[in-house]
Amino acid sequence: MREFVGKAVFVTGGASGIGLALGRAFAEVGCKVMLADIEKTALDAALASLSGSGPEIRGIVCDVADPASVDSAAKATFSAFGKVHILCNNAGVGARGGIDHIALDNWRWVLDVNLIGVVNGVRAFLPHMRAHGEGGHIVNTASMAGIINRFHGFHPYPATKFAVVGMSEGLAVEVKPFGIGVSILCPGFVRTNILESARNRPERYGPTTPPDAANPLYARLAELARTGMDPAEVARRVVAAVRNDELYVFTHPERRGAVEERFRAILAAFDRAAASSV
Ligand SMILES: NC(=O)c1ccc[n+]([C@@H]2O[C@H](COP(=O)([O-])OP(=O)(O)OC[C@H]3O[C@@H](n4cnc5c(N)ncnc54)[C@H](O)[C@@H]3O)[C@@H](O)[C@H]2O)c1
């Protein structure tokens, strides 16, 4: 998409972190913005912080895990803005627990928000984007954890992010004939509130697993989250990727070696298959 002025964008998880930065970045290039988020107070604060940043910025409370909630947020956005050209499926959460301890409710919550949330967004907006015929773009927020899994103790999280990468690659092929692009955002650590995801965990998923302060992994993650990239930098990369129709969006080039290592191991397994006589 070369032209942003006057186009409308819908951003999930828009009240905080990367979603809020995406809202600001798209507003600053002339888009009308609808921020959607499950947390009303944070959403109100986010809207206040964006005041004057773009032509029109609105917010709506929406639970991406609930298809009816996403459908009704989509309808409200069509009534407010007319056509929507850019969808950012960005809301995401993480839950802790080693493989032996992670509760099934943690799996369900993380899968519902990080994966089904993306599905719900695509289901609610893609028919509209195809019908208006002007093309558009879908940005699905995955993670470096959707390309390599280095942080054990968060198993549902990379499981959903690998799934988002896989489904987005297929989606890109399917929607290309309609002039709709797809970008898969794979950031490394970004300075956001992701480690406090449990603040927005609905009661239906049961109690939150208390943080295990003794686990050095969590202290390391807290440090990485505190010193991570500025979300505004991530959002600028996304706007450029939408403009240039880039499928993969990486923000941390220093992680390249780890990705190469994973693919070397995969290619070596192909070599063994080629050499195998069993
Ligand atoms: N922060 C990082 O280091 C990092 C790295 C890679 C990928 N990501 C991804 O970036 C995305 C944004 O996360 P962030 O880091 O900005 O965290 P964040 O916690 O700052 O923001 C996430 C937002 O999603 C909202 N949200 C949570 N559950 C929701 C639901 N059911 N429906 C609607 N909104 C919901 C939260 O209220 C919050 O406003 C996530 O998909 C996350 O997995 C983050």
The ligand as a MOL file (V3000), in Angstrom:
LIG
                    3D

  0  0  0     0  0            999 V3000
M  V30 BEGIN CTAB
M  V30 COUNTS 44 48 0 0 0
M  V30 BEGIN ATOM
M  V30 1 N 7.1250 -7.0960 23.9930 0
M  V30 2 C 7.8610 -7.9490 23.3170 0
M  V30 3 O 9.0540 -8.1490 23.6010 0
M  V30 4 C 7.2480 -8.7030 22.1630 0
M  V30 5 C 8.1030 -9.4140 21.3090 0
M  V30 6 C 7.5620 -10.1160 20.2560 0
M  V30 7 C 6.1980 -10.0920 20.0250 0
M  V30 8 N 5.3840 -9.3990 20.8690 0 CHG=1
M  V30 9 C 3.9570 -9.4140 20.5770 0
M  V30 10 O 3.4970 -8.0940 20.4370 0
M  V30 11 C 2.0830 -8.0410 20.6510 0
M  V30 12 C 1.7360 -6.8750 21.5410 0
M  V30 13 O 2.2510 -7.1220 22.8510 0
M  V30 14 P 3.0350 -6.0270 23.6870 0
M  V30 15 O 4.4200 -6.5100 23.8630 0
M  V30 16 O 2.7800 -4.6720 23.1420 0 CHG=-1
M  V30 17 O 2.3400 -6.2340 25.1230 0
M  V30 18 P 1.3660 -5.2740 25.9680 0
M  V30 19 O 0.9510 -6.1070 27.1240 0
M  V30 20 O 2.0490 -3.9910 26.2410 0
M  V30 21 O 0.1410 -5.0240 25.0000 0
M  V30 22 C -0.7720 -6.0560 24.6880 0
M  V30 23 C -2.1760 -5.4770 24.6020 0
M  V30 24 O -3.0820 -6.5360 24.2540 0
M  V30 25 C -4.2630 -6.3600 25.0340 0
M  V30 26 N -4.9990 -7.6140 25.1490 0
M  V30 27 C -4.7170 -8.6880 25.9320 0
M  V30 28 N -5.6780 -9.6240 25.8100 0
M  V30 29 C -6.5790 -9.1390 24.9120 0
M  V30 30 C -7.7800 -9.6390 24.3480 0
M  V30 31 N -8.2730 -10.8390 24.7100 0
M  V30 32 N -8.4520 -8.8830 23.4600 0
M  V30 33 C -7.9760 -7.6480 23.1140 0
M  V30 34 N -6.8590 -7.1170 23.6240 0
M  V30 35 C -6.1520 -7.8510 24.4850 0
M  V30 36 C -3.7580 -5.8730 26.3800 0
M  V30 37 O -4.7730 -5.2500 27.1180 0
M  V30 38 C -2.6530 -4.9060 25.9390 0
M  V30 39 O -3.1620 -3.6070 25.7600 0
M  V30 40 C 1.7130 -9.4070 21.2200 0
M  V30 41 O 1.1430 -10.2110 20.2040 0
M  V30 42 C 3.0510 -9.9700 21.6660 0
M  V30 43 O 3.0490 -11.3770 21.6900 0
M  V30 44 C 5.8800 -8.7080 21.9200 0
M  V30 END ATOM
M  V30 BEGIN BOND
M  V30 1 1 1 2
M  V30 2 2 2 3
M  V30 3 1 2 4
M  V30 4 1 4 5
M  V30 5 2 4 44
M  V30 6 2 5 6
M  V30 7 1 6 7
M  V30 8 2 7 8
M  V30 9 1 8 9
M  V30 10 1 8 44
M  V30 11 1 9 10
M  V30 12 1 9 42
M  V30 13 1 10 11
M  V30 14 1 11 12
M  V30 15 1 11 40
M  V30 16 1 12 13
M  V30 17 1 13 14
M  V30 18 2 14 15
M  V30 19 1 14 16
M  V30 20 1 14 17
M  V30 21 1 17 18
M  V30 22 2 18 19
M  V30 23 1 18 20
M  V30 24 1 18 21
M  V30 25 1 21 22
M  V30 26 1 22 23
M  V30 27 1 23 24
M  V30 28 1 23 38
M  V30 29 1 24 25
M  V30 30 1 25 26
M  V30 31 1 25 36
M  V30 32 1 26 27
M  V30 33 1 26 35
M  V30 34 2 27 28
M  V30 35 1 28 29
M  V30 36 1 29 30
M  V30 37 2 29 35
M  V30 38 1 30 31
M  V30 39 2 30 32
M  V30 40 1 32 33
M  V30 41 2 33 34
M  V30 42 1 34 35
M  V30 43 1 36 37
M  V30 44 1 36 38
M  V30 45 1 38 39
M  V30 46 1 40 41
M  V30 47 1 40 42
M  V30 48 1 42 43
M  V30 END BOND
M  V30 END CTAB
M  END
